[in-house]
Amino acid sequence: MTDTTELHLCHRCLVRLEASAGGVDLPRRVRETLQSRGLGERTRIVPAPCLGRCPTGQVTVLVIPDSTGRGSHSTLIDPERDGEDLVAHLEAKLRRAPRP
């Protein structure tokens, strides 16, 4: 069994986005993108309080790759891409991960 990668989306970033960027709806759109790219079963979207990295027009995501927390890192996503940039980031990490 593989661990689920947790994706903590910063709630403060979401509510600070322009209304046209649809911030509060972004978690649903990211989840749909992950599902359509075959990562839905391997990831879990988690709402998070402020993650302390406050980009303008982007959303901070804390990526926790497994239950140990090793390799946790943050990345920024563009809300207009509906998670496609996050998918590309996760796929690149999976390609570099050592095989068991």
TIMIMI-6808 format. One record per residue (C-alpha): y, z, x; residue in one letter. Coordinates in pm, whole numbers, plus 50000, padded with zeros to 5 digits. Layout:
# TIMIMI-6808
north:Y, up:Z, east:X, rest:A
...
This chain:
# TIMIMI-6808
north:50000, up:50000, east:50000, rest:M
north:50345, up:49913, east:50133, rest:T
north:50649, up:50132, east:50096, rest:D
north:50924, up:50027, east:49862, rest:T
north:51257, up:49943, east:50023, rest:T
north:51532, up:50138, east:49852, rest:E
north:51868, up:49965, east:49812, rest:L
north:52144, up:50217, east:49742, rest:H
north:52445, up:50035, east:49596, rest:L
north:52772, up:50223, east:49636, rest:C
north:52906, up:50302, east:49291, rest:H
north:53260, up:50347, east:49419, rest:R
north:53257, up:49998, east:49569, rest:C
north:53133, up:49860, east:49237, rest:L
north:53411, up:50014, east:49029, rest:V
north:53679, up:49912, east:49283, rest:R
north:53594, up:49542, east:49252, rest:L
north:53815, up:49305, east:49058, rest:E
north:53702, up:49272, east:48696, rest:A
north:53625, up:48904, east:48755, rest:S
north:53367, up:49005, east:49021, rest:A
north:53173, up:49196, east:48754, rest:G
north:53108, up:49501, east:48971, rest:G
north:52940, up:49727, east:48718, rest:V
north:52702, up:49444, east:48627, rest:D
north:52616, up:49368, east:48991, rest:L
north:52305, up:49591, east:49014, rest:P
north:52141, up:49398, east:48729, rest:R
north:52230, up:49064, east:48888, rest:R
north:52100, up:49175, east:49229, rest:V
north:51776, up:49298, east:49068, rest:R
north:51730, up:48960, east:48896, rest:E
north:51790, up:48777, east:49225, rest:T
north:51538, up:48999, east:49406, rest:L
north:51282, up:48935, east:49129, rest:Q
north:51333, up:48559, east:49140, rest:S
north:51284, up:48555, east:49518, rest:R
north:50963, up:48760, east:49506, rest:G
north:51110, up:49088, east:49633, rest:L
north:51124, up:49271, east:49301, rest:G
north:50803, up:49468, east:49353, rest:E
north:50898, up:49563, east:49709, rest:R
north:51251, up:49687, east:49637, rest:T
north:51423, up:49940, east:49418, rest:R
north:51794, up:49946, east:49328, rest:I
north:51939, up:50298, east:49336, rest:V
north:52295, up:50390, east:49234, rest:P
north:52466, up:50587, east:49510, rest:A
north:52786, up:50786, east:49542, rest:P
north:53048, up:50669, east:49791, rest:C
north:52875, up:50567, east:50113, rest:L
north:53195, up:50607, east:50316, rest:G
north:53233, up:50245, east:50415, rest:R
north:53496, up:50100, east:50185, rest:C
north:53526, up:49722, east:50225, rest:P
north:53776, up:49523, east:50024, rest:T
north:53605, up:49285, east:49781, rest:G
north:53252, up:49371, east:49899, rest:Q
north:52988, up:49632, east:49820, rest:V
north:52820, up:49863, east:50069, rest:T
north:52441, up:49884, east:50039, rest:V
north:52236, up:50147, east:50220, rest:L
north:51896, up:49994, east:50300, rest:V
north:51612, up:50245, east:50341, rest:I
north:51309, up:50037, east:50442, rest:P
north:51034, up:50298, east:50396, rest:D
north:50961, up:50657, east:50301, rest:S
north:51023, up:50781, east:50656, rest:T
north:51384, up:50666, east:50651, rest:G
north:51345, up:50512, east:50998, rest:R
north:51544, up:50195, east:51032, rest:G
north:51790, up:50287, east:50756, rest:S
north:52114, up:50097, east:50783, rest:H
north:52402, up:49975, east:50574, rest:S
north:52506, up:49621, east:50503, rest:T
north:52785, up:49460, east:50302, rest:L
north:52727, up:49216, east:50020, rest:I
north:52954, up:48973, east:49843, rest:D
north:52946, up:49038, east:49466, rest:P
north:53002, up:48670, east:49392, rest:E
north:52669, up:48581, east:49557, rest:R
north:52467, up:48799, east:49312, rest:D
north:52255, up:48946, east:49591, rest:G
north:52159, up:48622, east:49767, rest:E
north:52313, up:48756, east:50089, rest:D
north:52112, up:49078, east:50048, rest:L
north:51792, up:48877, east:49998, rest:V
north:51865, up:48680, east:50317, rest:A
north:51925, up:49007, east:50503, rest:H
north:51598, up:49159, east:50377, rest:L
north:51396, up:48845, east:50451, rest:E
north:51531, up:48839, east:50808, rest:A
north:51433, up:49205, east:50853, rest:K
north:51084, up:49138, east:50716, rest:L
north:51035, up:48847, east:50958, rest:R
north:51129, up:49070, east:51254, rest:R
north:50919, up:49367, east:51141, rest:A
north:50600, up:49426, east:51339, rest:P
north:50281, up:49343, east:51155, rest:R
north:50028, up:49624, east:51104, rest:P
